[in-house]
């Protein structure tokens, strides 16, 4: 079996390698191919992965900048690239803040800009897959995951594809820890879109645990880990929202917190990424450096994780800062394992489910009637059965009107954004951004779009048609 990752020069690739090592005895892996268009970053990340691979990889690993070579003959392909790199994300997030609108990677104008840059690229890769590996499964991790998965399945018509996000699986692990059980024993009823979803029920031995969880939250005053909502608000909802719903429930507060901090998340983590690559450059010609490599990467990982959503929610990142001291070996392995479980292990669980062992997973897939009120080919994020070479959503039926209304509004924006990218249309792009629930009207949408066109340069479509 050949497994390919497109975008392997990214900072999370060492976590991917850790996940593959954890799964290698459970999957019939022969070859793992790591591909990226940036040769220097690919070489540096290869160095960052060296200590992990030295500990007993049972598969052949290839590193390449040739997309055709990476895709040819692959059985599974994971897309995890960022068009324009992190520098483009800074523009995505900072431009809206100038107009008092949320600047965030996937939600609102930030996700819109990233989608316009990335839709043409993902369509190019799908055409290569159709030519060179037509029977492969495509697992899309690239953000905005829901929009790109819909581009793959509806626009390109490639059915062997799912969208993956590690956030719902993290919710399940946190909920399982809250009730002191194994997440594999739970059956979740989750519905929504990517980064806009709700956990309606969590079953254990036929009993829905949500009422008890909500009662426990109100009694203790403590929510499930990483849930940035008031306990009484969650109790009133009767569901557990994905943490990204915070941006829809508290848009003004989110913007105020970001403006107060003076930076967006992209600006916050850009120095971490730059420090990681710079550290790897300094030692790439040295010998016997596994401990140094490990220390550089673990420092990066701790910096990133300890500051997650601190800006948007107004939490004090300084109190969560990482002490700059080397971790013990057992702590280092634990940190890598836990981080890998929350990222690429989701993709490997999908692969294991398709090949060997059926699984329940929360994925981005075409609706197929699962959520009443959404179109058949709308890509949604919901509980799915993965097994026997297929992925199918469970029927959620009717959902609360407020949730459905928000989903339909965001879905209309998503579809227009895809159409604008495909048709290279300024008018459609402007209409899409105007429709987004977090954008307060046409004039601000136009200002944001024009600023993107001016600042992104060649990384942004020209949007000439109908202008």
Secondary structure, 3 states (H helix, E strand, C coil): CEEEEECCCCCCHHHHHHHHHHHCCCCCCCEEEEECCCHHHHHHHHHHHHHHHCCCCCCEEEEECCHHHHHCCCCEEEECCCCCHHHHHHHHHHHHHHCCCCCCCCCCHHHHHHHHHHHHHHHHHHHHHHHHCCCCEEEECCCCHHHHHHHHHHHCCCCCEEECCHHHHHHHHHHHHHCCCCHHHCEEEEEEECCEEEEEEEEECCEECHHHHHHHHHHHCCCCCCCCCCHHHHHHHCCEECHHHHHHHCHHHHHHHHHHHCCCHHHHHHHHHHHHHHHHHHHCCCCCCHHHHHHHHHHHHHHHHHCCCHHHHCCCHHHHCCCCCCCCHHHHHHHHHHHHHCCHHHHHHHHHHHHCCCEEEEEEEECCCCECCCCCCCEEEEEEEEECCEEEECCCECCCHHHHHHHHHHHHHHHHHHHHHHHCEHHHHHHHHHHCCCCCCHHHHHHHHHHHHHHHHHHCCCCCECC
